Amino acid sequence: MKRIEHMYEKLYRRIITEYGELQLFAEDAEISRSALSQKLDGKSKIDVTEMFRWCQLLNVSPLEIPLLFDASETMRAVMSA
């Protein structure tokens, strides 16, 4: 079975590297597994607060945000905050 490509593929890979599965990350991020999937698939927005919280959970420097999150989406989220 072919794995689905996510809009935020680098972020998805980092979550799997750090947590092994999405469910465990979703629990630490305090969101449902389905809400996390919607965000990774680009069906739901990831807000600035979530970006910074997720970076903490994934041991990622805020300077690396544009590498894990789509740069244009990151700028839109920051500008609307």
Residue pairs with C-beta under 8 A, 6 or more apart in sequence:
4 41
6 12
6 40
6 41
6 42
7 40
7 41
7 42
7 70
8 39
8 40
8 42
8 46
8 68
8 69
8 70
10 67
10 68
11 40
11 54
11 68
11 69
12 40
14 58
14 60
14 68
15 22
15 25
15 58
16 22
18 25
18 57
18 58
18 59
19 25
19 28
22 33
22 36
22 37
22 40
23 33
25 36
25 57
26 32
26 33
26 35
26 36
28 57
29 36
29 50
29 53
29 54
29 57
31 39
35 44
38 44
39 45
39 46
39 50
45 73
45 77
46 54
46 69
46 73
46 77
47 77
47 81
48 77
48 78
48 81
51 65
51 69
51 74
51 77
52 62
54 60
55 61
55 62
55 64
55 65
55 68
58 68
60 68
65 74
66 74
